[in-house]
Amino acid sequence: MFETRKEFLLEIKARAGLESLEEADRLAQIVISLVKARIGPELSEEIARRISQDLAMGWRSIALPQEAMEMQEMMFELEEEGTKPPPDARYPPEYG
């Protein structure tokens, strides 16, 4: 159906009557994270294997809601302690 992330976001933007691709991207991230939480990691990976590479990269980059909450809690604790994460630390990228 869709081969690229941009095509996917344009469809979401049109169907939802949104103003921008940024809004469509945020909506896509929320919905996909909820779907991934419901279907679990095995089925989620199966979906990623069956879609285009561009869409699969975005799909895989979206954390499950629990993972996102854990990351936010960790960052909040670092801020409270006044420490900075190591410069070479890698965090999950946002969608796309």
N, C-alpha and C positions, 0 to 999 in steps of 0.2 A: 504494500500500500504506500508507505513512505520510505524513501531511501535516505533522506537526510534529516538532520535535526531541524533545520530551517523549515523544510516542508511540513514537518510535524507541528512545529510551533505556529506556523502560519494558519494551519487548519484549526488549532485550538483557539487562536486569536479570533478567527472568523466565527467559529461556532459559539464562542462565549461572548462575543461582542466586546472584546477587550481593546484597549487603546494602543497597546504596544507589544512587541515581542518579549520585552522584559516581564510584563505581566503574565503573558502566556507561559514563559519559562518558569516563573515561580509557581503558577498553577500546576504545570506538568510535574515539577519536583514534588509538590505536596501529594498529588494523586498517585504518582509512581511509588513514593515511599510508603503510602498506605497500602497499595496493592502488594508491594514486596513484603510488607509485614504480614499480610494475610496469607500469601502463597508460600512463604518460606524460602530459604536460600537455594535449595535444590531446583525447584521449579523456576525461580528467578534466574538462575544461571542457564537453564534450558531455554528460556525466552531469549536471553542475551545471545545465545548461540544461533538462534533462528532468525534474527533480524539483521539488518545491514550493519556494517562495522561502525559507521558513524552513530547510529542510534544505540548500538550496543555499548559503545564507550560512555555515552550519557547515562544509559540505564544502569550500568555497573557503578558509575560514580555517585549515584544517589544512595545515601545511607538509609538504613532502616530507621524508623523514628527513635527506637531505643538507642541505636548507635549515635545518632545526632545529639540526643539529650546527654549521653555520656561525654561526648566531645565538648559540648557547651559547659557542662559542669567542670570538666578538667580545665578549660580555658578560664573560667571564672575563678577557680582556685588559684591558678597561676597569677591572675591579676591581683587577687587579694594578698598573696604572699609577696607581691612586688617583684616577682621573678619573671624572666622572659624565657620562652622555650628555646631550645638549642637552635642555632641558625640553620642547621642542616635538617631540621625536623620536617617531615612531610605529613601533610594532612590531606584527608580526602578532598578532591576538587569538587567544586560545585558542578551542577549539570552542564555538560558540554565543555 
